[in-house]
């Protein structure tokens, strides 16, 4: 549904849209903006503010990060060239910053380096470090959401610009209302920069972001039982838990600023629910040409070990497999060999989609063909249940559930 993408996009973009001077979208508007057209406009404004003809001024809302945001490095402020460090008498904030920037109103941190841009970097990094923050959680959220949309777990009529806005938002600072308030050069070799954050502004924006995240969580989890107890429902609740993680980043900021954050579920709150959903997803296993149901039993055991349940032929999810044994003789070899093949796929009968293809094969030998066949079936059973084998069904099913 487009509403989900709209709310999540706005939540992710609230940092940039609320602080960028080229955007007329306020934090409160962002929270209530539920139309795709308005979300696209907000996204485009954020991208324009981010790019700004290739420049990324710190004064428009905080430090920026490069696309390789995993490194979490604060980039130099392009605006510093138009506002060079001043010389002259040492400003009072260098020795007593709280006397100039009252920390109850504006948090501040100082950066010192032989280069002006590096001093800016250090000041911004120090201010960010006060919150123990990382954009890693926001990147995880964005990746998970895009994957859910791609896989059809969340239906939406997203547009290219909205996809770009989510990607861009993960490259923005995790702090708002931040700027380099002043710079000073000692006339010899050292530059000083002070990064300042407007506390009231930050409280307003982060409270709005959390409200947006809460709304998204509600949309994801407000579904019927038939939708909930399915792999799609499983994926939606997992996404909700990731969003809850992202919201906690802002809860920590508000707590540090002395504000009372809105109530928001934690990721752990969803774990028992996700487990409950899995336990009510039935999978019917159907194996043709099975040997005393040994292959079916091995596959079913893997399914139940993952917290899922076996199902009847009317179940929504069906694991259809073909099992075959073929005898093989080798010239000048007294032993007999049997080759086994298990091939099939997990199907969602509601949509007709193949969710998980599966195939294993191998060969076993013995002095008699009967024992060779028995060993081949036993080998297939072991491989199906081997959680460490790349082609084991246990490994395949685990990977599938983790990808949801």
DRENDO-1510 file (C-alpha; in Angstrom, 1 decimal, always signed):
<recs>
REC; n; res; u; v; w
REC; 1; UNK; +0.0; +0.0; +0.0 .
REC; 2; UNK; +1.3; +3.5; -0.9 .
REC; 3; UNK; +0.5; +4.8; +2.6 .
REC; 4; UNK; +3.2; +2.6; +4.1 .
REC; 5; UNK; +5.9; +3.9; +1.7 .
REC; 6; UNK; +4.7; +7.5; +2.2 .
REC; 7; UNK; +4.9; +7.3; +6.0 .
REC; 8; UNK; +8.3; +5.5; +6.0 .
REC; 9; UNK; +9.7; +7.8; +3.4 .
REC; 10; UNK; +8.7; +10.9; +5.4 .
REC; 11; UNK; +10.1; +9.3; +8.6 .
REC; 12; UNK; +13.4; +8.8; +6.9 .
REC; 13; UNK; +13.4; +12.2; +5.2 .
REC; 14; UNK; +12.3; +14.1; +8.3 .
REC; 15; UNK; +15.9; +14.9; +9.1 .
REC; 16; UNK; +16.6; +16.5; +5.8 .
REC; 17; UNK; +13.2; +18.0; +5.0 .
REC; 18; UNK; +12.8; +19.6; +8.4 .
REC; 19; UNK; +16.2; +21.3; +8.3 .
REC; 20; UNK; +16.9; +22.1; +4.6 .
REC; 21; UNK; +16.2; +25.7; +3.7 .
REC; 22; UNK; +15.1; +24.8; +0.2 .
REC; 23; UNK; +12.2; +22.7; +1.5 .
REC; 24; UNK; +8.9; +24.1; +2.8 .
REC; 25; UNK; +8.0; +20.9; +4.4 .
REC; 26; UNK; +7.8; +21.1; +8.2 .
REC; 27; UNK; +8.2; +18.2; +10.6 .
REC; 28; UNK; +4.6; +18.3; +11.5 .
REC; 29; UNK; +3.5; +18.3; +7.8 .
REC; 30; UNK; +5.8; +15.4; +7.1 .
REC; 31; UNK; +4.2; +13.4; +9.8 .
REC; 32; UNK; +0.7; +13.8; +8.4 .
REC; 33; UNK; +1.6; +13.8; +4.7 .
REC; 34; UNK; -0.1; +10.6; +3.5 .
REC; 35; UNK; -0.4; +11.2; -0.3 .
REC; 36; UNK; +2.1; +9.8; -2.8 .
REC; 37; UNK; +2.3; +13.1; -4.6 .
REC; 38; UNK; +3.2; +15.0; -1.5 .
REC; 39; UNK; +5.7; +12.4; -0.5 .
REC; 40; UNK; +7.4; +12.6; -3.9 .
REC; 41; UNK; +7.5; +16.4; -3.6 .
REC; 42; UNK; +9.2; +16.0; -0.2 .
REC; 43; UNK; +11.6; +13.5; -1.6 .
REC; 44; UNK; +12.5; +15.8; -4.5 .
REC; 45; UNK; +13.0; +18.7; -2.1 .
REC; 46; UNK; +15.3; +16.6; +0.0 .
REC; 47; UNK; +17.4; +15.5; -2.9 .
REC; 48; UNK; +17.7; +19.1; -4.1 .
REC; 49; UNK; +18.8; +20.2; -0.7 .
REC; 50; UNK; +21.2; +17.3; -0.5 .
REC; 51; UNK; +22.8; +18.0; -3.9 .
REC; 52; UNK; +22.6; +21.8; -3.9 .
REC; 53; UNK; +24.6; +21.8; -7.1 .
REC; 54; UNK; +27.1; +19.5; -5.7 .
REC; 55; UNK; +27.7; +21.4; -2.5 .
REC; 56; UNK; +26.7; +20.1; +1.0 .
REC; 57; UNK; +26.6; +22.9; +3.5 .
REC; 58; UNK; +26.8; +22.0; +7.1 .
REC; 59; UNK; +24.7; +25.1; +8.1 .
REC; 60; UNK; +21.7; +23.7; +6.3 .
REC; 61; UNK; +21.1; +20.9; +8.8 .
REC; 62; UNK; +24.2; +19.1; +9.9 .
REC; 63; UNK; +27.0; +16.9; +8.7 .
REC; 64; UNK; +26.6; +14.8; +5.6 .
REC; 65; UNK; +27.9; +11.4; +4.8 .
REC; 66; UNK; +29.1; +9.8; +1.6 .
REC; 67; UNK; +27.3; +6.9; +0.0 .
REC; 68; UNK; +29.8; +4.6; +1.8 .
REC; 69; UNK; +28.1; +5.5; +5.0 .
REC; 70; UNK; +29.1; +2.3; +6.7 .
REC; 71; UNK; +32.4; +4.0; +7.4 .
REC; 72; UNK; +30.4; +6.7; +9.4 .
REC; 73; UNK; +32.9; +9.4; +8.5 .
REC; 74; UNK; +31.7; +13.0; +8.7 .
REC; 75; UNK; +32.5; +14.9; +5.5 .
REC; 76; UNK; +34.0; +18.4; +5.3 .
REC; 77; UNK; +31.6; +21.3; +5.2 .
REC; 78; UNK; +31.4; +22.9; +1.8 .
REC; 79; UNK; +30.2; +26.1; +3.4 .
REC; 80; UNK; +33.5; +26.6; +5.2 .
REC; 81; UNK; +35.0; +28.2; +2.1 .
REC; 82; UNK; +32.4; +31.0; +2.3 .
REC; 83; UNK; +32.8; +31.4; +6.1 .
REC; 84; UNK; +36.5; +31.1; +6.8 .
REC; 85; UNK; +37.9; +30.9; +10.3 .
REC; 86; UNK; +38.3; +34.4; +11.8 .
REC; 87; UNK; +41.6; +35.5; +13.4 .
REC; 88; UNK; +42.2; +37.9; +16.2 .
REC; 89; UNK; +41.4; +37.5; +19.9 .
REC; 90; UNK; +40.6; +34.0; +21.1 .
REC; 91; UNK; +36.8; +33.6; +21.4 .
REC; 92; UNK; +35.5; +32.7; +24.9 .
REC; 93; UNK; +33.9; +29.4; +23.7 .
REC; 94; UNK; +37.3; +27.8; +23.2 .
REC; 95; UNK; +38.1; +27.7; +26.9 .
REC; 96; UNK; +34.5; +27.7; +28.2 .
REC; 97; UNK; +32.0; +26.7; +25.5 .
REC; 98; UNK; +29.1; +26.4; +28.0 .
REC; 99; UNK; +29.5; +30.0; +28.9 .
REC; 100; UNK; +28.7; +31.0; +25.3 .
REC; 101; UNK; +26.4; +28.1; +24.2 .
REC; 102; UNK; +24.2; +27.1; +27.1 .
REC; 103; UNK; +23.9; +23.4; +27.0 .
REC; 104; UNK; +20.3; +23.4; +28.2 .
REC; 105; UNK; +19.4; +25.2; +24.9 .
REC; 106; UNK; +22.2; +24.3; +22.5 .
REC; 107; UNK; +24.6; +21.3; +22.8 .
REC; 108; UNK; +28.1; +22.1; +21.5 .
REC; 109; UNK; +31.4; +20.4; +20.8 .
REC; 110; UNK; +34.8; +21.7; +19.6 .
REC; 111; UNK; +37.0; +20.3; +16.9 .
REC; 112; UNK; +40.7; +21.2; +16.6 .
REC; 113; UNK; +43.0; +20.5; +13.7 .
REC; 114; UNK; +45.7; +22.0; +11.5 .
REC; 115; UNK; +43.1; +22.2; +8.7 .
REC; 116; UNK; +39.9; +24.1; +8.9 .
REC; 117; UNK; +37.8; +21.4; +7.2 .
REC; 118; UNK; +39.2; +18.7; +9.5 .
REC; 119; UNK; +38.4; +20.9; +12.6 .
REC; 120; UNK; +34.8; +21.0; +11.3 .
REC; 121; UNK; +34.8; +17.3; +10.9 .
REC; 122; UNK; +36.0; +16.7; +14.4 .
REC; 123; UNK; +33.5; +19.1; +15.9 .
REC; 124; UNK; +30.6; +17.5; +14.1 .
REC; 125; UNK; +31.8; +14.0; +14.9 .
REC; 126; UNK; +32.2; +14.8; +18.6 .
REC; 127; UNK; +28.6; +16.2; +18.7 .
REC; 128; UNK; +27.3; +13.1; +17.0 .
REC; 129; UNK; +29.3; +10.9; +19.4 .
REC; 130; UNK; +27.4; +12.4; +22.4 .
REC; 131; UNK; +24.4; +10.3; +21.4 .
REC; 132; UNK; +26.3; +7.1; +20.6 .
REC; 133; UNK; +24.5; +7.2; +17.3 .
REC; 134; UNK; +25.1; +5.5; +14.0 .
REC; 135; UNK; +23.2; +5.6; +10.7 .
REC; 136; UNK; +23.7; +1.9; +10.5 .
REC; 137; UNK; +20.2; +1.2; +11.8 .
REC; 138; UNK; +18.6; +3.6; +9.3 .
REC; 139; UNK; +20.5; +1.9; +6.5 .
REC; 140; UNK; +19.2; -1.5; +7.7 .
REC; 141; UNK; +15.7; -0.1; +7.8 .
REC; 142; UNK; +16.0; +1.3; +4.2 .
REC; 143; UNK; +17.4; -1.9; +2.8 .
REC; 144; UNK; +14.8; -4.1; +4.5 .
REC; 145; UNK; +12.0; -1.9; +3.3 .
REC; 146; UNK; +13.2; -1.8; -0.3 .
REC; 147; UNK; +13.6; -5.6; -0.3 .
REC; 148; UNK; +10.1; -6.0; +1.1 .
REC; 149; UNK; +8.7; -3.8; -1.7 .
REC; 150; UNK; +10.7; -5.7; -4.3 .
REC; 151; UNK; +9.6; -9.1; -3.1 .
REC; 152; UNK; +5.9; -7.9; -2.9 .
REC; 153; UNK; +5.7; -8.3; +0.9 .
REC; 154; UNK; +4.5; -4.7; +1.0 .
REC; 155; UNK; +2.3; -3.6; -1.8 .
REC; 156; UNK; +2.8; -0.1; -3.1 .
REC; 157; UNK; +2.8; +2.1; -6.1 .
REC; 158; UNK; +6.1; +3.6; -5.4 .
REC; 159; UNK; +7.9; +5.8; -7.9 .
REC; 160; UNK; +11.5; +6.1; -8.8 .
REC; 161; UNK; +11.9; +9.5; -7.0 .
REC; 162; UNK; +10.5; +8.0; -3.8 .
REC; 163; UNK; +13.0; +5.1; -4.0 .
REC; 164; UNK; +15.7; +7.6; -4.5 .
REC; 165; UNK; +14.6; +9.6; -1.5 .
REC; 166; UNK; +14.9; +6.6; +0.8 .
REC; 167; UNK; +18.4; +6.0; -0.5 .
REC; 168; UNK; +19.4; +9.6; -0.1 .
REC; 169; UNK; +18.0; +9.8; +3.4 .
REC; 170; UNK; +20.4; +7.1; +4.6 .
REC; 171; UNK; +23.2; +9.3; +3.4 .
REC; 172; UNK; +22.1; +12.3; +5.6 .
REC; 173; UNK; +23.2; +13.2; +9.1 .
REC; 174; UNK; +21.5; +11.5; +12.0 .
REC; 175; UNK; +21.3; +14.9; +13.7 .
REC; 176; UNK; +19.2; +17.9; +12.8 .
REC; 177; UNK; +19.5; +21.5; +13.8 .
REC; 178; UNK; +23.3; +21.2; +13.6 .
REC; 179; UNK; +25.7; +23.8; +12.3 .
REC; 180; UNK; +29.2; +25.0; +12.6 .
REC; 181; UNK; +28.5; +28.1; +14.7 .
REC; 182; UNK; +31.9; +29.6; +14.7 .
REC; 183; UNK; +35.5; +29.1; +13.6 .
REC; 184; UNK; +38.8; +30.6; +14.8 .
REC; 185; UNK; +42.4; +30.4; +13.6 .
REC; 186; UNK; +45.2; +31.1; +16.1 .
REC; 187; UNK; +47.3; +32.8; +13.5 .
REC; 188; UNK; +50.0; +30.1; +13.7 .
REC; 189; UNK; +48.9; +26.5; +12.8 .
REC; 190; UNK; +45.7; +25.5; +14.5 .
REC; 191; UNK; +42.0; +25.9; +13.5 .
REC; 192; UNK; +39.1; +25.6; +16.0 .
REC; 193; UNK; +35.5; +24.9; +15.1 .
REC; 194; UNK; +32.5; +24.6; +17.3 .
REC; 195; UNK; +29.4; +22.5; +16.2 .
REC; 196; UNK; +26.1; +23.5; +17.8 .
REC; 197; UNK; +22.7; +21.8; +17.9 .
REC; 198; UNK; +19.5; +23.6; +18.7 .
REC; 199; UNK; +17.9; +21.4; +21.3 .
REC; 200; UNK; +14.3; +22.6; +20.9 .
REC; 201; UNK; +14.5; +22.1; +17.1 .
REC; 202; UNK; +15.9; +18.6; +17.6 .
REC; 203; UNK; +13.2; +17.6; +20.1 .
REC; 204; UNK; +10.5; +18.8; +17.8 .
REC; 205; UNK; +11.8; +16.9; +14.7 .
REC; 206; UNK; +12.8; +13.7; +16.5 .
REC; 207; UNK; +9.4; +13.5; +18.2 .
REC; 208; UNK; +7.8; +13.9; +14.8 .
REC; 209; UNK; +10.0; +11.2; +13.3 .
REC; 210; UNK; +9.1; +8.7; +16.1 .
REC; 211; UNK; +5.4; +9.4; +15.5 .
REC; 212; UNK; +5.9; +8.6; +11.8 .
REC; 213; UNK; +7.7; +5.4; +12.7 .
REC; 214; UNK; +4.9; +4.4; +15.0 .
REC; 215; UNK; +2.3; +5.0; +12.3 .
REC; 216; UNK; +4.3; +2.9; +9.9 .
REC; 217; UNK; +4.5; +0.1; +12.4 .
REC; 218; UNK; +0.7; +0.2; +13.0 .
REC; 219; UNK; +0.1; +0.1; +9.2 .
REC; 220; UNK; +2.4; -3.0; +8.9 .
REC; 221; UNK; +0.9; -4.9; +11.8 .
REC; 222; UNK; -2.8; -3.9; +11.4 .
REC; 223; UNK; -3.7; -6.9; +9.2 .
REC; 224; UNK; -6.2; -9.7; +9.2 .
REC; 225; UNK; -5.3; -13.1; +10.7 .
REC; 226; UNK; -5.2; -14.7; +7.3 .
REC; 227; UNK; -2.6; -12.1; +6.2 .
REC; 228; UNK; -0.7; -12.2; +9.5 .
REC; 229; UNK; -0.2; -16.0; +9.6 .
REC; 230; UNK; +1.7; -16.2; +6.3 .
REC; 231; UNK; +5.2; -15.6; +5.1 .
REC; 232; UNK; +4.0; -12.1; +4.0 .
REC; 233; UNK; +2.8; -11.4; +7.6 .
REC; 234; UNK; +6.1; -12.8; +8.9 .
REC; 235; UNK; +8.0; -10.4; +6.7 .
REC; 236; UNK; +5.8; -7.4; +7.7 .
REC; 237; UNK; +6.4; -8.1; +11.4 .
REC; 238; UNK; +10.1; -8.5; +10.9 .
REC; 239; UNK; +10.1; -5.1; +9.0 .
REC; 240; UNK; +8.2; -3.6; +11.9 .
REC; 241; UNK; +10.9; -4.8; +14.3 .
REC; 242; UNK; +13.6; -3.2; +12.2 .
REC; 243; UNK; +11.6; +0.1; +12.1 .
REC; 244; UNK; +11.3; -0.1; +15.9 .
REC; 245; UNK; +15.1; -0.4; +16.1 .
REC; 246; UNK; +15.4; +2.7; +13.9 .
REC; 247; UNK; +13.0; +4.6; +16.2 .
REC; 248; UNK; +15.2; +3.8; +19.2 .
REC; 249; UNK; +18.0; +5.8; +17.7 .
REC; 250; UNK; +15.8; +8.9; +18.0 .
REC; 251; UNK; +14.5; +7.9; +21.5 .
REC; 252; UNK; +18.1; +7.9; +22.7 .
REC; 253; UNK; +18.6; +11.4; +21.3 .
REC; 254; UNK; +15.4; +12.7; +23.0 .
REC; 255; UNK; +16.4; +11.1; +26.3 .
REC; 256; UNK; +19.9; +12.7; +26.1 .
REC; 257; UNK; +18.2; +16.0; +25.5 .
REC; 258; UNK; +16.1; +15.6; +28.6 .
REC; 259; UNK; +12.8; +15.2; +26.7 .
REC; 260; UNK; +10.2; +12.5; +27.2 .
REC; 261; UNK; +10.1; +10.4; +24.0 .
REC; 262; UNK; +6.8; +9.1; +22.7 .
REC; 263; UNK; +6.1; +5.5; +23.5 .
REC; 264; UNK; +7.4; +3.2; +20.8 .
REC; 265; UNK; +7.7; -0.6; +20.8 .
REC; 266; UNK; +11.2; -2.1; +20.9 .
REC; 267; UNK; +12.4; -4.7; +18.4 .
REC; 268; UNK; +12.3; -7.3; +21.2 .
REC; 269; UNK; +8.6; -6.7; +21.6 .
REC; 270; UNK; +8.0; -8.2; +18.2 .
REC; 271; UNK; +10.1; -11.3; +18.7 .
REC; 272; UNK; +7.5; -13.4; +20.4 .
REC; 273; UNK; +4.9; -12.3; +17.9 .
REC; 274; UNK; +7.1; -13.3; +15.0 .
REC; 275; UNK; +7.7; -16.7; +16.6 .
REC; 276; UNK; +3.9; -17.1; +17.1 .
REC; 277; UNK; +3.3; -16.3; +13.4 .
REC; 278; UNK; +5.9; -18.8; +12.3 .
REC; 279; UNK; +4.2; -21.5; +14.5 .
REC; 280; UNK; +1.0; -21.0; +12.7 .
REC; 281; UNK; +2.3; -21.1; +9.1 .
REC; 282; UNK; +1.5; -24.7; +7.8 .
REC; 283; UNK; +3.5; -26.3; +5.0 .
REC; 284; UNK; +2.3; -29.4; +3.4 .
REC; 285; UNK; +5.1; -31.7; +2.2 .
REC; 286; UNK; +4.4; -33.8; -0.9 .
REC; 287; UNK; +7.1; -36.2; -2.2 .
REC; 288; UNK; +6.6; -38.4; -5.1 .
REC; 289; UNK; +8.3; -41.9; -5.3 .
REC; 290; UNK; +9.3; -41.6; -1.7 .
REC; 291; UNK; +10.8; -44.6; +0.1 .
REC; 292; UNK; +8.6; -45.3; +3.2 .
REC; 293; UNK; +8.1; -41.5; +3.6 .
REC; 294; UNK; +11.7; -41.1; +4.6 .
REC; 295; UNK; +12.3; -38.1; +2.5 .
REC; 296; UNK; +9.0; -36.5; +3.5 .
REC; 297; UNK; +9.8; -37.1; +7.2 .
REC; 298; UNK; +13.3; -35.5; +6.8 .
REC; 299; UNK; +11.8; -32.4; +5.1 .
REC; 300; UNK; +9.0; -32.1; +7.6 .
REC; 301; UNK; +11.5; -32.4; +10.5 .
REC; 302; UNK; +13.4; -29.4; +9.1 .
REC; 303; UNK; +10.2; -27.4; +8.8 .
REC; 304; UNK; +9.1; -28.0; +12.4 .
REC; 305; UNK; +12.6; -27.3; +13.7 .
REC; 306; UNK; +12.3; -23.8; +12.3 .
REC; 307; UNK; +9.2; -23.2; +14.4 .
REC; 308; UNK; +6.8; -23.7; +11.4 .
REC; 309; UNK; +4.3; -26.5; +11.3 .
REC; 310; UNK; +3.5; -29.3; +9.0 .
REC; 311; UNK; +0.2; -29.0; +7.1 .
REC; 312; UNK; -2.4; -30.8; +5.2 .
REC; 313; UNK; -3.0; -30.8; +1.5 .
REC; 314; UNK; -5.2; -27.8; +1.9 .
REC; 315; UNK; -2.4; -25.7; +3.3 .
REC; 316; UNK; -1.5; -22.4; +1.6 .
REC; 317; UNK; +2.2; -23.5; +1.3 .
REC; 318; UNK; +3.1; -26.7; -0.3 .
REC; 319; UNK; +6.6; -28.2; -0.7 .
REC; 320; UNK; +6.4; -30.4; -3.8 .
REC; 321; UNK; +9.4; -32.7; -4.4 .
REC; 322; UNK; +10.3; -35.5; -6.7 .
REC; 323; UNK; +12.6; -38.2; -5.3 .
REC; 324; UNK; +14.4; -40.7; -7.6 .
REC; 325; UNK; +17.0; -43.4; -7.3 .
REC; 326; UNK; +19.0; -44.7; -10.3 .
REC; 327; UNK; +21.4; -47.6; -10.4 .
REC; 328; UNK; +24.9; -47.0; -11.8 .
REC; 329; UNK; +27.6; -49.6; -12.7 .
REC; 330; UNK; +31.2; -48.8; -13.3 .
REC; 331; UNK; +33.4; -51.1; -15.4 .
REC; 332; UNK; +35.9; -53.2; -13.4 .
REC; 333; UNK; +34.4; -52.0; -10.1 .
REC; 334; UNK; +32.8; -54.8; -8.1 .
REC; 335; UNK; +30.7; -52.4; -6.1 .
REC; 336; UNK; +27.2; -51.3; -7.0 .
REC; 337; UNK; +26.2; -47.6; -6.9 .
REC; 338; UNK; +22.9; -45.8; -6.5 .
REC; 339; UNK; +22.4; -42.1; -7.4 .
REC; 340; UNK; +19.7; -40.1; -5.5 .
REC; 341; UNK; +18.0; -36.9; -6.6 .
REC; 342; UNK; +15.6; -34.7; -4.6 .
REC; 343; UNK; +14.2; -31.8; -6.7 .
REC; 344; UNK; +11.3; -29.5; -6.0 .
REC; 345; UNK; +10.1; -26.2; -4.6 .
REC; 346; UNK; +8.1; -24.5; -2.0 .
REC; 347; UNK; +5.0; -22.9; -3.5 .
REC; 348; UNK; +2.6; -20.3; -2.3 .
REC; 349; UNK; -0.7; -21.7; -3.7 .
REC; 350; UNK; -2.5; -18.4; -3.1 .
REC; 351; UNK; -0.3; -16.6; -5.6 .
REC; 352; UNK; +1.2; -19.5; -7.5 .
REC; 353; UNK; +4.7; -18.1; -6.8 .
REC; 354; UNK; +7.7; -20.3; -6.2 .
REC; 355; UNK; +9.2; -19.2; -2.9 .
REC; 356; UNK; +12.1; -21.6; -2.5 .
REC; 357; UNK; +13.5; -24.0; -5.2 .
REC; 358; UNK; +15.4; -27.0; -3.8 .
REC; 359; UNK; +17.6; -29.7; -5.3 .
REC; 360; UNK; +20.2; -32.2; -4.0 .
REC; 361; UNK; +21.8; -35.2; -5.5 .
REC; 362; UNK; +24.6; -37.6; -4.8 .
REC; 363; UNK; +25.8; -41.2; -5.1 .
REC; 364; UNK; +26.4; -44.0; -2.7 .
REC; 365; UNK; +28.0; -47.5; -3.2 .
REC; 366; UNK; +28.1; -51.0; -1.7 .
REC; 367; UNK; +28.7; -54.5; -2.7 .
REC; 368; UNK; +24.9; -55.0; -3.2 .
REC; 369; UNK; +22.5; -52.7; -5.1 .
REC; 370; UNK; +20.0; -53.0; -2.3 .
REC; 371; UNK; +22.4; -51.6; +0.3 .
REC; 372; UNK; +23.6; -49.0; -2.1 .
REC; 373; UNK; +20.1; -47.8; -2.5 .
REC; 374; UNK; +19.5; -47.8; +1.3 .
REC; 375; UNK; +22.7; -45.8; +1.8 .
REC; 376; UNK; +21.6; -43.3; -0.9 .
REC; 377; UNK; +18.3; -42.7; +0.8 .
REC; 378; UNK; +20.1; -42.2; +4.2 .
REC; 379; UNK; +22.6; -39.8; +2.5 .
REC; 380; UNK; +19.7; -37.8; +1.2 .
REC; 381; UNK; +18.1; -37.7; +4.6 .
REC; 382; UNK; +21.3; -36.4; +6.2 .
REC; 383; UNK; +21.9; -33.8; +3.6 .
REC; 384; UNK; +18.3; -32.5; +3.9 .
REC; 385; UNK; +18.7; -32.0; +7.7 .
REC; 386; UNK; +22.3; -30.6; +7.6 .
REC; 387; UNK; +22.1; -27.0; +8.8 .
REC; 388; UNK; +25.8; -26.5; +7.8 .
REC; 389; UNK; +25.6; -27.8; +4.2 .
REC; 390; UNK; +25.1; -25.2; +1.6 .
REC; 391; UNK; +22.6; -27.4; -0.2 .
REC; 392; UNK; +20.9; -28.8; +2.9 .
REC; 393; UNK; +17.2; -28.0; +3.2 .
REC; 394; UNK; +17.8; -26.8; +6.7 .
REC; 395; UNK; +20.3; -24.2; +5.5 .
REC; 396; UNK; +18.1; -23.2; +2.5 .
REC; 397; UNK; +15.0; -22.7; +4.7 .
REC; 398; UNK; +16.9; -20.8; +7.3 .
REC; 399; UNK; +18.3; -18.4; +4.6 .
REC; 400; UNK; +14.8; -17.9; +3.2 .
REC; 401; UNK; +13.3; -17.0; +6.5 .
REC; 402; UNK; +16.2; -14.6; +7.2 .
REC; 403; UNK; +15.6; -12.9; +3.8 .
REC; 404; UNK; +12.0; -12.1; +4.6 .
</recs>
